[in-house]
Amino acid sequence: MDSLETELERARALDESELADAIETIGFECTRCGACCKAEAACGEGGESDDEASDVADGPSGKTETAETDADPHTATVFPDEIRQLQAAGEYDFRDVARPMPYGLADGPDGPEGETFEWALQTDDCGDCTFYAEDDDGTGACTVHGDRPLICQTYPFSVALGGTSQPMGEAVDEEGMVRAHECEGLGRDISRADAEELAAALKERAVRELTEAIGVRDNYRPVDQSAGQVVVHDSEGAKRPDGSLYE
């Protein structure tokens, strides 16, 4: 893989018109199914009774989480400034918005511990995004739609650049630099205006992901960890699960 700086220059040089062409070719319309906002298994599934599924324990974010959904909770990367934007939009505490990305953490005697290098949107007791809601008929909605992170604005697409993320697994379709990931809305007609809006957000996300990765690398400092301690290294430094910086 080329250096992060090289990939960043490639991201900045992406042609939004070409990205929009690719998105139009693949096709997409959000059906509001909520699959990209929810845990892989619904509450009560996976062989547990409803009573067992309702038993909760403190998770790495400080919120209560079900033992069942610890396996496959919803994970959507959120940047530090996006966390602050969501906090301001709803006067939320940091932990209401974000939690340490679980990848890289281990189960210690007193709970999760270790280092991770991203923040994920907070989840509820079922492992769904805390900002996800459903109508009575099951139609999904984002309660912070106007302030949703770039990862949410651009799903199910990503760009084929090193150092950028592939949400929810490998690509199921691709066109030029654009990769499409599992989603029932793929293959549907999309207007040129919507394709261009998505393309602009997709390019911005690629630039932001690589800028964040470079910041994480450049600002990484080891932290002496005690048992049960979680450290999140982001582009602003080493942080506690509540978002405060380690001294």
GIMOUR-V57148 format. One record per run of one state. SS is the DSSP state (H for helix, E for strand, - for the rest). FROM is the first residue (numbers start at 1). LEN is the number of residues. If there is no record, write none. Layout:
ss: <SS;SS>
from: <FROM;FROM>
len: <LEN;LEN>
//
This chain:
ss: <-;H;-;H;-;E;-;H;-;H;-;E;-;E;-;H;-;E;-;H;-;H;E;-;E;-;E;-;E;-;E;-;E;-;E;-;E;-;H;-;H;-;E;-;E;-;E;-;E;-;H;-;E;-;E;-;E;->
from: <1;4;13;16;27;28;29;35;38;50;54;56;59;64;67;68;71;77;79;80;91;94;98;101;106;109;111;117;119;122;123;124;129;130;132;135;140;143;145;148;150;155;157;160;173;176;178;181;186;187;192;220;230;235;237;240;245;246>
len: <3;9;3;11;1;1;6;3;12;4;2;3;5;3;1;3;6;2;1;11;3;4;3;5;3;2;6;2;3;1;1;5;1;2;3;5;3;2;3;2;5;2;3;13;3;2;3;5;1;5;28;10;5;2;3;5;1;2>
//
